[in-house]
Amino acid sequence: MDTESKIVEDSLGVIDSSLKGFSVKDTKLKDITIRVGSKILKYELVSNTEYSLDKEIREEYSKILSDKMKEIRNVINTKFNETLRTLQMAKDEYIRKEQILLDKLKKSNVMPDITLSHARKGVSVVKGDRANEIVWLVRRTYCPRTIDNQPISLATSEKLSTPIYIMIVTVDNKITSVTTRKLSGLELFSHYHQANPDCWGRWSYSKDWKTADDIIRIADEAEAVLENVNTNSIAKHEPIGLPSLTALKRSIVKTREKVSKVDEEQPTIIISTPTTISRVGGTPTADNIWTT
């Protein structure tokens, strides 16, 4: 039994006891007067002998009074119960609305301070599914430039260049994940180190953030890490939309020195470039890097 019901029950008990404790037997004949015309007659006890008239009057008044007391108790009980139900309904409604508000507060996310300057740097913000979860979408470019820190040809690098999102998820002031995503559909972007999610090698991003600038810095670091293809931690040898790893290795720029016959003391460094990448009618040529 809750507090409100206990209070009502106790109150009804006190009222009921008081009503039951009142009896016509407590009324003495000396307290009864009779008016006859302009004369008022008063009963006075002259002996303890009860007359039949006194007994009849007492019994009649006792029955009438008992009936009235029952009616009063029923009215009081009914009104108290109605009041209790009304209070209980009001309490239930309050609890329901309070729970709705608490649920909204649990799911609500305080959006970070994002300026137009941040938007110009490619930042978009989406509310996450969990409490205080924020999904940051930072637009960057996937553009490998080296393989095992050996440069690849500019033409190949440009061919590989693909706009992507660096998706960074935060909960409160903690960074929970950093992944590469396609611009369309936000699926994981397929590349040589895509292990569902991305394998970042030795790079360990900061797990704390305070402002949107921290998020941008991490996205820039991730973009820089992706510029090198580390063959020691390859996840996919043939990523969708990219050349195979074997074909990609053929684009490595090799340097060799040739000694000039005219002046042997001044060697000339000649940088050879790979065969021009071309497609004929959409079909790769024999020297195309997309050919495995």
Kinemage of the C-alpha trace (Angstrom):
@kinemage 1
@onewidth
@group {chain A} dominant
@subgroup {mainchain}
@vectorlist {calphas} color= white
{ca met a 1} P 0.000 0.000 0.000
{ca asp a 2} L 1.423 3.382 -1.001
{ca thr a 3} L 1.549 6.462 1.245
{ca glu a 4} L -1.626 8.092 -0.132
{ca ser a 5} L -3.731 4.951 0.369
{ca lys a 6} L -2.415 4.530 3.917
{ca ile a 7} L -3.340 8.111 4.816
{ca val a 8} L -6.860 7.698 3.434
{ca glu a 9} L -7.288 4.348 5.200
{ca asp a 10} L -6.210 5.813 8.547
{ca ser a 11} L -8.525 8.797 8.122
{ca leu a 12} L -11.483 6.576 7.335
{ca gly a 13} L -10.693 4.459 10.373
{ca val a 14} L -10.719 7.485 12.694
{ca ile a 15} L -13.984 8.794 11.234
{ca asp a 16} L -15.645 5.392 11.392
{ca ser a 17} L -14.578 4.849 15.017
{ca ser a 18} L -15.933 8.258 15.991
{ca leu a 19} L -19.282 7.588 14.335
{ca lys a 20} L -19.600 4.124 15.819
{ca gly a 21} L -18.715 5.449 19.257
{ca phe a 22} L -21.644 7.846 19.270
{ca ser a 23} L -24.820 6.288 20.753
{ca val a 24} L -28.256 7.515 21.787
{ca lys a 25} L -27.738 5.659 25.030
{ca asp a 26} L -25.423 8.452 26.077
{ca thr a 27} L -28.379 10.847 26.022
{ca lys a 28} L -30.099 11.310 29.374
{ca leu a 29} L -33.769 12.164 29.746
{ca lys a 30} L -32.844 15.369 31.495
{ca asp a 31} L -31.450 16.576 28.225
{ca ile a 32} L -34.797 16.099 26.463
{ca thr a 33} L -37.408 18.819 26.403
{ca ile a 34} L -40.936 18.847 24.992
{ca arg a 35} L -42.738 21.939 23.815
{ca val a 36} L -46.524 22.016 24.294
{ca gly a 37} L -48.037 25.220 22.936
{ca ser a 38} L -46.247 28.060 24.649
{ca lys a 39} L -45.054 25.801 27.418
{ca ile a 40} L -41.724 23.919 27.477
{ca leu a 41} L -41.626 20.745 29.486
{ca lys a 42} L -38.329 19.285 30.607
{ca tyr a 43} L -37.631 15.692 31.540
{ca glu a 44} L -36.079 15.264 34.937
{ca leu a 45} L -34.720 12.071 36.388
{ca val a 46} L -36.620 11.295 39.588
{ca ser a 47} L -35.589 7.632 39.854
{ca asn a 48} L -33.481 5.008 38.102
{ca thr a 49} L -36.551 3.025 37.155
{ca glu a 50} L -36.962 2.924 33.402
{ca tyr a 51} L -40.411 3.432 32.062
{ca ser a 52} L -41.513 1.755 28.893
{ca leu a 53} L -41.922 5.157 27.191
{ca asp a 54} L -38.295 6.057 27.840
{ca lys a 55} L -37.177 2.724 26.494
{ca glu a 56} L -39.259 3.068 23.365
{ca ile a 57} L -37.922 6.564 22.702
{ca arg a 58} L -34.321 5.429 23.163
{ca glu a 59} L -34.716 2.425 20.878
{ca glu a 60} L -36.431 4.508 18.210
{ca tyr a 61} L -33.772 7.232 18.294
{ca ser a 62} L -30.996 4.624 18.401
{ca lys a 63} L -32.256 2.983 15.223
{ca ile a 64} L -32.726 6.297 13.449
{ca leu a 65} L -29.283 7.468 14.531
{ca ser a 66} L -27.620 4.179 13.503
{ca asp a 67} L -29.168 4.377 10.055
{ca lys a 68} L -27.984 7.963 9.646
{ca met a 69} L -24.493 7.059 10.809
{ca lys a 70} L -24.354 4.310 8.181
{ca glu a 71} L -25.411 6.763 5.497
{ca ile a 72} L -22.776 9.230 6.653
{ca arg a 73} L -20.096 6.529 6.663
{ca asn a 74} L -21.089 5.437 3.144
{ca val a 75} L -20.974 9.016 1.865
{ca ile a 76} L -17.591 9.618 3.481
{ca asn a 77} L -16.206 6.330 2.153
{ca thr a 78} L -17.476 7.059 -1.352
{ca lys a 79} L -16.054 10.582 -1.410
{ca phe a 80} L -12.724 9.483 0.023
{ca asn a 81} L -12.422 6.682 -2.530
{ca glu a 82} L -13.309 9.034 -5.392
{ca thr a 83} L -10.709 11.501 -4.155
{ca leu a 84} L -8.148 8.725 -3.806
{ca arg a 85} L -8.790 7.517 -7.365
{ca thr a 86} L -8.485 11.052 -8.678
{ca leu a 87} L -5.197 11.548 -6.850
{ca gln a 88} L -3.912 8.193 -8.064
{ca met a 89} L -4.797 9.037 -11.675
{ca ala a 90} L -3.043 12.384 -11.342
{ca lys a 91} L -0.004 10.656 -9.855
{ca asp a 92} L 0.083 8.033 -12.635
{ca glu a 93} L -0.150 10.749 -15.288
{ca tyr a 94} L 2.668 12.677 -13.634
{ca ile a 95} L 4.858 9.560 -13.524
{ca arg a 96} L 4.065 8.806 -17.184
{ca lys a 97} L 4.998 12.299 -18.358
{ca glu a 98} L 8.078 12.298 -16.147
{ca gln a 99} L 9.232 9.010 -17.728
{ca ile a 100} L 8.667 10.391 -21.231
{ca leu a 101} L 10.773 13.430 -20.352
{ca leu a 102} L 13.527 11.268 -18.849
{ca asp a 103} L 13.586 9.076 -21.961
{ca lys a 104} L 13.913 12.159 -24.145
{ca leu a 105} L 16.723 13.477 -21.985
{ca lys a 106} L 18.541 10.129 -22.176
{ca lys a 107} L 18.324 10.115 -25.963
{ca ser a 108} L 19.043 13.798 -26.451
{ca asn a 109} L 22.476 14.819 -27.684
{ca val a 110} L 24.019 18.201 -27.074
{ca met a 111} L 25.262 19.239 -30.503
{ca pro a 112} L 28.816 20.600 -30.629
{ca asp a 113} L 29.746 24.134 -31.547
{ca ile a 114} L 30.093 23.945 -35.343
{ca thr a 115} L 30.842 27.074 -37.336
{ca leu a 116} L 30.713 27.892 -41.035
{ca ser a 117} L 34.493 27.719 -41.009
{ca his a 118} L 34.321 24.074 -39.919
{ca ala a 119} L 31.773 23.349 -42.642
{ca arg a 120} L 34.135 24.819 -45.242
{ca lys a 121} L 36.716 22.299 -44.063
{ca gly a 122} L 34.329 19.466 -44.907
{ca val a 123} L 32.717 18.846 -41.513
{ca ser a 124} L 29.166 17.532 -41.174
{ca val a 125} L 27.559 16.380 -37.928
{ca val a 126} L 24.849 13.755 -37.367
{ca lys a 127} L 23.176 12.710 -34.127
{ca gly a 128} L 24.028 9.125 -33.170
{ca asp a 129} L 21.717 6.355 -31.985
{ca arg a 130} L 23.057 6.262 -28.425
{ca ala a 131} L 22.920 8.906 -25.711
{ca asn a 132} L 25.450 11.675 -26.328
{ca glu a 133} L 26.711 9.935 -29.471
{ca ile a 134} L 27.766 12.157 -32.373
{ca val a 135} L 28.771 11.033 -35.862
{ca trp a 136} L 31.255 13.356 -37.594
{ca leu a 137} L 31.581 13.154 -41.379
{ca val a 138} L 34.734 14.892 -42.580
{ca arg a 139} L 35.107 14.979 -46.357
{ca arg a 140} L 38.606 14.053 -47.464
{ca thr a 141} L 40.356 12.370 -50.419
{ca tyr a 142} L 41.779 8.869 -50.616
{ca cys a 143} L 44.960 9.287 -52.652
{ca pro a 144} L 47.839 6.809 -52.182
{ca arg a 145} L 51.203 8.319 -53.115
{ca thr a 146} L 53.637 5.635 -51.978
{ca ile a 147} L 53.969 1.863 -51.580
{ca asp a 148} L 56.126 0.919 -48.615
{ca asn a 149} L 57.228 4.561 -48.697
{ca gln a 150} L 58.344 4.261 -52.336
{ca pro a 151} L 56.693 6.858 -54.582
{ca ile a 152} L 54.288 5.797 -57.287
{ca ser a 153} L 53.740 7.709 -60.493
{ca leu a 154} L 51.654 10.842 -60.395
{ca ala a 155} L 49.357 9.460 -63.069
{ca thr a 156} L 48.638 6.387 -60.971
{ca ser a 157} L 48.095 8.452 -57.856
{ca glu a 158} L 45.605 10.628 -59.684
{ca lys a 159} L 43.814 7.536 -60.947
{ca leu a 160} L 43.460 6.277 -57.393
{ca ser a 161} L 42.195 9.605 -56.058
{ca thr a 162} L 38.690 9.135 -54.643
{ca pro a 163} L 36.549 11.501 -52.509
{ca ile a 164} L 35.584 9.809 -49.222
{ca tyr a 165} L 34.337 10.569 -45.731
{ca ile a 166} L 36.477 10.055 -42.669
{ca met a 167} L 33.731 9.074 -40.233
{ca ile a 168} L 34.583 9.758 -36.597
{ca val a 169} L 32.175 8.634 -33.862
{ca thr a 170} L 32.269 10.242 -30.423
{ca val a 171} L 30.411 9.552 -27.183
{ca asp a 172} L 30.633 12.420 -24.708
{ca asn a 173} L 34.265 13.579 -24.949
{ca lys a 174} L 35.631 10.207 -26.138
{ca ile a 175} L 36.380 9.109 -29.716
{ca thr a 176} L 35.136 5.555 -30.232
{ca ser a 177} L 35.966 4.892 -33.893
{ca val a 178} L 37.592 6.302 -37.042
{ca thr a 179} L 36.627 4.721 -40.386
{ca thr a 180} L 36.641 5.514 -44.096
{ca arg a 181} L 33.247 5.699 -45.780
{ca lys a 182} L 31.799 6.083 -49.250
{ca leu a 183} L 30.116 9.384 -50.009
{ca ser a 184} L 27.017 7.533 -51.182
{ca gly a 185} L 25.393 5.251 -48.644
{ca leu a 186} L 28.182 5.636 -46.069
{ca glu a 187} L 29.294 2.015 -46.517
{ca leu a 188} L 32.876 1.183 -45.560
{ca phe a 189} L 35.213 2.351 -48.314
{ca ser a 190} L 37.086 -0.544 -49.947
{ca his a 191} L 40.863 -0.030 -50.002
{ca tyr a 192} L 44.043 -2.031 -49.350
{ca his a 193} L 43.798 -1.705 -45.566
{ca gln a 194} L 40.035 -2.086 -45.218
{ca ala a 195} L 39.576 -4.905 -42.697
{ca asn a 196} L 35.949 -4.034 -41.862
{ca pro a 197} L 36.608 -1.662 -40.199
{ca asp a 198} L 39.856 0.005 -41.279
{ca cys a 199} L 43.262 -1.193 -40.156
{ca trp a 200} L 45.333 1.842 -39.219
{ca gly a 201} L 48.623 0.053 -38.615
{ca arg a 202} L 50.866 1.785 -36.111
{ca trp a 203} L 48.850 4.996 -36.163
{ca ser a 204} L 46.930 5.514 -32.911
{ca tyr a 205} L 44.502 8.405 -32.922
{ca ser a 206} L 43.716 10.466 -29.847
{ca lys a 207} L 40.801 9.100 -27.831
{ca asp a 208} L 39.817 12.518 -26.435
{ca trp a 209} L 38.409 15.580 -28.118
{ca lys a 210} L 37.201 19.011 -27.031
{ca thr a 211} L 36.366 20.994 -30.166
{ca ala a 212} L 35.579 20.399 -33.814
{ca asp a 213} L 39.172 21.367 -34.615
{ca asp a 214} L 40.334 18.209 -32.815
{ca ile a 215} L 38.076 16.135 -35.073
{ca ile a 216} L 39.435 17.861 -38.194
{ca arg a 217} L 43.015 17.216 -37.052
{ca ile a 218} L 42.311 13.484 -36.640
{ca ala a 219} L 40.687 13.343 -40.097
{ca asp a 220} L 43.778 15.001 -41.596
{ca glu a 221} L 46.015 12.480 -39.840
{ca ala a 222} L 43.926 9.585 -41.166
{ca glu a 223} L 44.106 10.984 -44.697
{ca ala a 224} L 47.906 11.202 -44.413
{ca val a 225} L 48.159 7.606 -43.143
{ca leu a 226} L 46.194 6.402 -46.179
{ca glu a 227} L 48.743 7.965 -48.554
{ca asn a 228} L 51.092 5.027 -47.994
{ca val a 229} L 50.192 1.437 -48.911
{ca asn a 230} L 51.993 -0.826 -46.455
{ca thr a 231} L 52.332 -4.253 -48.039
{ca asn a 232} L 53.107 -5.790 -44.646
{ca ser a 233} L 49.545 -5.189 -43.432
{ca ile a 234} L 47.442 -5.646 -46.532
{ca ala a 235} L 43.801 -6.497 -45.885
{ca lys a 236} L 42.606 -6.598 -49.503
{ca his a 237} L 44.855 -7.368 -52.484
{ca glu a 238} L 42.120 -6.454 -54.952
{ca pro a 239} L 39.875 -3.749 -53.465
{ca ile a 240} L 36.707 -2.939 -55.377
{ca gly a 241} L 37.344 -0.041 -57.766
{ca leu a 242} L 41.120 -0.041 -57.250
{ca pro a 243} L 43.922 -1.865 -59.104
{ca ser a 244} L 45.262 -5.063 -57.669
{ca leu a 245} L 48.289 -4.817 -55.416
{ca thr a 246} L 50.418 -6.519 -58.078
{ca ala a 247} L 49.401 -3.960 -60.684
{ca leu a 248} L 49.918 -1.133 -58.228
{ca lys a 249} L 53.503 -2.218 -57.539
{ca arg a 250} L 54.323 -1.798 -61.223
{ca ser a 251} L 53.674 1.916 -60.877
{ca ile a 252} L 56.523 2.426 -58.403
{ca val a 253} L 58.886 5.098 -59.691
{ca lys a 254} L 62.417 3.684 -60.085
{ca thr a 255} L 65.526 5.907 -60.218
{ca arg a 256} L 68.849 5.029 -61.832
{ca glu a 257} L 72.031 6.949 -62.484
{ca lys a 258} L 73.835 7.135 -65.808
{ca val a 259} L 77.319 8.495 -66.114
{ca ser a 260} L 77.621 11.017 -68.936
{ca lys a 261} L 80.307 10.252 -71.491
{ca val a 262} L 80.995 13.962 -71.821
{ca asp a 263} L 81.589 14.629 -68.130
{ca glu a 264} L 82.002 11.500 -66.000
{ca glu a 265} L 82.402 13.607 -62.837
{ca gln a 266} L 78.829 14.944 -63.079
{ca pro a 267} L 76.415 12.054 -63.153
{ca thr a 268} L 72.966 12.774 -64.461
{ca ile a 269} L 69.979 11.320 -62.587
{ca ile a 270} L 67.243 10.202 -64.926
{ca ile a 271} L 63.791 9.438 -63.485
{ca ser a 272} L 61.941 6.993 -65.637
{ca thr a 273} L 58.154 7.135 -65.782
{ca pro a 274} L 55.909 4.142 -66.368
{ca thr a 275} L 54.037 3.609 -69.556
{ca thr a 276} L 51.163 6.052 -69.959
{ca ile a 277} L 47.975 4.606 -68.537
{ca ser a 278} L 45.310 4.396 -71.187
{ca arg a 279} L 42.067 2.641 -71.932
{ca val a 280} L 40.836 1.794 -75.390
{ca gly a 281} L 37.090 1.545 -75.626
{ca gly a 282} L 36.901 0.949 -71.880
{ca thr a 283} L 39.235 -2.104 -72.116
{ca pro a 284} L 42.574 -1.964 -70.261
{ca thr a 285} L 45.677 -2.075 -72.464
{ca ala a 286} L 48.555 -4.436 -71.768
{ca asp a 287} L 50.498 -1.784 -69.836
{ca asn a 288} L 47.539 -0.483 -67.846
{ca ile a 289} L 48.053 -0.670 -64.063
{ca trp a 290} L 44.513 -2.012 -63.650
{ca thr a 291} L 45.728 -5.181 -65.410
{ca thr a 292} L 46.801 -7.858 -62.927
